[in-house]
């Protein structure tokens, strides 16, 4: 299984902004097919004071049509 890292620098102004986005993401993730998933996310405190993330996810498996 190949894994990928997605880096989002300065993605959110504050940790509260990130928390709101995480809640929306979790709700949307429950609607997604099982083939779409992530392994782990890390939160970064940027030098600017904003918040970024590093997300690790597997290579998606082809979806049968």
C-alpha positions, -999 to +999 in steps of 0.1 A: +000+000+000+014+034-010+008+062+015+007+100+008+012+130+029-009+161+024+006+193+038-017+223+044+004+253+055-014+282+072-047+265+064-066+280+094-063+312+113-068+297+147-071+263+164-109+271+168-112+275+130-095+241+126-118+225+151-149+237+132-134+224+099-126+191+116-162+188+127-175+194+092-148+170+078-159+143+102-195+147+092-187+146+055-164+116+060-192+096+074-210+100+040-180+090+019-174+055+005-152+032+025-124+035-001-119+071+009-101+074+042-071+088+060-047+072+085-037+101+107-035+139+109-011+162+127-016+198+136+011+223+130+015+257+148+029+280+121+054+307+128+027+332+117+004+320+146-019+303+122-026+265+121-017+240+095-020+202+091-001+172+078-025+143+068-013+108+060-036+088+038-034+056+017-035+054-020-072+051-028-082+017-042-100+019-076-138+021-072-156-006-092-181+008-117 
